[in-house]
Amino acid sequence: MSGHVVITGASSGIGYSLARRLAKRGWRVSAIARRYEKLTELQQHEGSIVPLTADVSVPKQIKSALLKAENASGCIDMAILNAGIYTPVDVKRFSGKTFVKQMQVNYFGIIHCLDHLLPAMLARGSGHLALMGSVAGYRGLPKSAAYGPTKAAIQNLAESMYFDLNPKGIKLQVINPGFVETEATSVNDFVMPDLISSDVAADHVIQGLQEDIFEISFPKSFVRKLKFMRLLPSHVYLSLTAKLTGYK
Ligand SMILES: NC(=O)c1ccc[n+]([C@@H]2O[C@H](COP(=O)([O-])OP(=O)(O)OC[C@H]3O[C@@H](n4cnc5c(N)ncnc54)[C@H](OP(=O)(O)O)[C@@H]3O)[C@@H](O)[C@H]2O)c1
């Protein structure tokens, strides 16, 4: 498995680890994010990586970055649409802006990329798309009222697109990690169960990308528990989750 891969959100965390590892494996990596200095640091580790700045929530910027990626490294074989933000919220102090911002980056950021990527992949009848979701999209969680729905939307988007894209030769996957130690989760003031490093997360993602599976989820023991919780009726799920997380 190699070719040209675009990774959004490659300046830190899971995207950064993925960019380094895939470049080492011989992929031509186009690394997209807003912070140029972080992307050049990435390039210092792996000289072949092409750094491109863009805000995924701004259609013009992401289109221009993807065009530059194609000019520099050829047609895009795989796109890992990973850019995302996470702001925990307490809805007793509701601010709609936080909700809109997270949807703009996490969900519409993916849509803006697809606007450019899909026509070319469909015309070729090949390509590989991996959308970054989260286990936080499975069900509602405390503090996750702004973030969780963005990931639930991505899960639904991926499943819905699958029906059109699979018969056209485009491989579509959704990535649902548990807790990963990154800049995003550094704001959490609670003990994160089954926490893994971004390098370990990237290894799980790379393994999953090579497999014939729709959902890449990890770590397995944590995911198993959450998938069981997903089956519970709402009243049982809500009281159990409140108890387990200390929300009475
Ligand atoms: N960490 C976890 O526990 C966890 C669990 C499940 C899913 N995820 C998901 O994994 C993805 C990566 O997160 P992470 O944990 O690795 O956090 P991170 O270290 O904060 O990385 C987020 C990346 O997204 C980029 N980004 C943010 N806003 C952007 C924008 N508007 N335009 C372009 N790039 C943007 C950031 O770069 P710039 O700031 O330079 O733009 C950065 O490279 C996210 O989608 C997150 O929701 C994380």
PDBQT file of the ligand as one rigid body, heavy atoms in Angstrom, charges set to zero:
ROOT
HETATM    1  N1  LIG A 301      -7.560  12.610  21.047  1.00  0.00    +0.000 N 
HETATM    2  C1  LIG A 301      -8.616  11.819  21.171  1.00  0.00    +0.000 C 
HETATM    3  O1  LIG A 301      -8.874  11.234  22.261  1.00  0.00    +0.000 OA
HETATM    4  C2  LIG A 301      -9.527  11.589  19.998  1.00  0.00    +0.000 A 
HETATM    5  C3  LIG A 301     -10.476  10.561  20.101  1.00  0.00    +0.000 A 
HETATM    6  C4  LIG A 301     -11.329  10.353  19.037  1.00  0.00    +0.000 A 
HETATM    7  C5  LIG A 301     -11.233  11.127  17.904  1.00  0.00    +0.000 A 
HETATM    8  N2  LIG A 301     -10.290  12.124  17.842  1.00  0.00    +0.000 N 
HETATM    9  C6  LIG A 301     -10.245  12.941  16.632  1.00  0.00    +0.000 C 
HETATM   10  O2  LIG A 301      -8.961  12.853  16.063  1.00  0.00    +0.000 OA
HETATM   11  C7  LIG A 301      -8.729  14.009  15.261  1.00  0.00    +0.000 C 
HETATM   12  C8  LIG A 301      -7.362  14.584  15.593  1.00  0.00    +0.000 C 
HETATM   13  O3  LIG A 301      -7.387  15.061  16.918  1.00  0.00    +0.000 OA
HETATM   14  P1  LIG A 301      -6.175  14.943  17.927  1.00  0.00    +0.000 P 
HETATM   15  O4  LIG A 301      -6.681  14.272  19.142  1.00  0.00    +0.000 OA
HETATM   16  O5  LIG A 301      -4.986  14.408  17.239  1.00  0.00    +0.000 OA
HETATM   17  O6  LIG A 301      -6.003  16.469  18.342  1.00  0.00    +0.000 OA
HETATM   18  P2  LIG A 301      -4.927  17.610  18.012  1.00  0.00    +0.000 P 
HETATM   19  O7  LIG A 301      -3.575  17.159  18.409  1.00  0.00    +0.000 OA
HETATM   20  O8  LIG A 301      -5.486  18.823  18.617  1.00  0.00    +0.000 OA
HETATM   21  O9  LIG A 301      -4.968  17.687  16.429  1.00  0.00    +0.000 OA
HETATM   22  C9  LIG A 301      -5.979  18.363  15.734  1.00  0.00    +0.000 C 
HETATM   23  C10 LIG A 301      -5.457  18.670  14.361  1.00  0.00    +0.000 C 
HETATM   24  O10 LIG A 301      -6.506  19.291  13.605  1.00  0.00    +0.000 OA
HETATM   25  C11 LIG A 301      -6.015  20.508  13.061  1.00  0.00    +0.000 C 
HETATM   26  N3  LIG A 301      -7.094  21.479  12.921  1.00  0.00    +0.000 N 
HETATM   27  C12 LIG A 301      -7.908  21.967  13.878  1.00  0.00    +0.000 A 
HETATM   28  N4  LIG A 301      -8.738  22.882  13.353  1.00  0.00    +0.000 NA
HETATM   29  C13 LIG A 301      -8.444  22.967  12.028  1.00  0.00    +0.000 A 
HETATM   30  C14 LIG A 301      -8.948  23.728  10.963  1.00  0.00    +0.000 A 
HETATM   31  N5  LIG A 301      -9.945  24.603  11.128  1.00  0.00    +0.000 N 
HETATM   32  N6  LIG A 301      -8.392  23.580   9.732  1.00  0.00    +0.000 NA
HETATM   33  C15 LIG A 301      -7.378  22.694   9.546  1.00  0.00    +0.000 A 
HETATM   34  N7  LIG A 301      -6.861  21.944  10.522  1.00  0.00    +0.000 NA
HETATM   35  C16 LIG A 301      -7.390  22.073  11.748  1.00  0.00    +0.000 A 
HETATM   36  C17 LIG A 301      -4.932  20.978  14.035  1.00  0.00    +0.000 C 
HETATM   37  O11 LIG A 301      -3.983  21.792  13.359  1.00  0.00    +0.000 OA
HETATM   38  P3  LIG A 301      -3.910  23.385  13.361  1.00  0.00    +0.000 P 
HETATM   39  O12 LIG A 301      -4.313  23.841  14.722  1.00  0.00    +0.000 OA
HETATM   40  O13 LIG A 301      -2.476  23.639  13.017  1.00  0.00    +0.000 OA
HETATM   41  O14 LIG A 301      -4.847  23.799  12.284  1.00  0.00    +0.000 OA
HETATM   42  C18 LIG A 301      -4.291  19.653  14.388  1.00  0.00    +0.000 C 
HETATM   43  O15 LIG A 301      -3.352  19.294  13.424  1.00  0.00    +0.000 OA
HETATM   44  C19 LIG A 301      -9.885  14.969  15.556  1.00  0.00    +0.000 C 
HETATM   45  O16 LIG A 301     -10.847  14.889  14.519  1.00  0.00    +0.000 OA
HETATM   46  C20 LIG A 301     -10.459  14.419  16.843  1.00  0.00    +0.000 C 
HETATM   47  O17 LIG A 301     -11.813  14.741  16.997  1.00  0.00    +0.000 OA
HETATM   48  C21 LIG A 301      -9.437  12.362  18.863  1.00  0.00    +0.000 A 
ENDROOT
TORSDOF 0
